[in-house]
Amino acid sequence: MDIKLLDTPEKFRPMAEELVPPLVELLKARNGLEREIQERFQALEAEKPALGLPKNQMHPDDPALWEDYRRRYLELVEPQCVPGLLKYGAAGSCGKPARYDPLFDDPEGQVIFTMKSAKKAVVETTCRKTWEYRYRFTLKPSEDGWLIAGVEYRLGGENSWHTEHYV
């Protein structure tokens, strides 16, 4: 995936190669977890008729599946975030397509890097596979390296960004 630089002075340009690849790898790993959990959930849903369970009733293994998802999500994402970013805990759901599928499935997906000072970098992802999806990640330096300090999203032709509480 190409990284486009926007409003980034020459002295900060090398930071794009340092910060963007680990963020993209985190998003891929998070996406993979979501896909796996969704597949496991679908398998449990397929078992319901054999167990005599109606579609609207929870499978007996659902609580363990979602607990596994929350635990693994936090293990993956929390070390990469500033304290407090995940104040609501783990993402409460997953779906098909997974959250970042459009980014990784769109050959024209873009990553835009902006850094104007040593205190903050912004990475914006854009894709238009079927619908325009944009995510913006604010990264800030810490003792543990650069961490995600904020996540925002924008869908379709919206002009404003919305705060996201999950990576």
Salt bridges, closest charged atoms under 4 A:
GLU10 OE1 - ARG13 NE 3.84
GLU25 OE2 - LYS28 NZ 3.83
GLU34 OE1 - ARG30 NH1 2.36
GLU36 OE2 - ARG40 NH1 3.16
GLU36 OE1 - ARG72 NH2 2.81
GLU45 OE2 - LYS48 NZ 2.93
GLU47 OE1 - HIS59 NE2 2.77
GLU67 OE1 - ARG70 NH2 3.35
ASP68 OD2 - ARG40 NH1 2.76
ASP68 OD1 - ARG71 NH2 2.58
ASP68 OD2 - ARG72 NH1 3.40
GLU75 OE2 - ARG71 NH1 3.15
ASP101 OD1 - ARG35 NH2 2.79
GLU124 OE2 - ARG134 NH1 2.87
GLU132 OE2 - ARG128 NH2 2.85
GLU132 OE2 - ARG134 NE 3.17
GLU152 OE1 - ARG136 NE 2.84
GLU158 OE1 - HIS162 NE2 3.11
GLU164 OE1 - ARG99 NH1 2.77
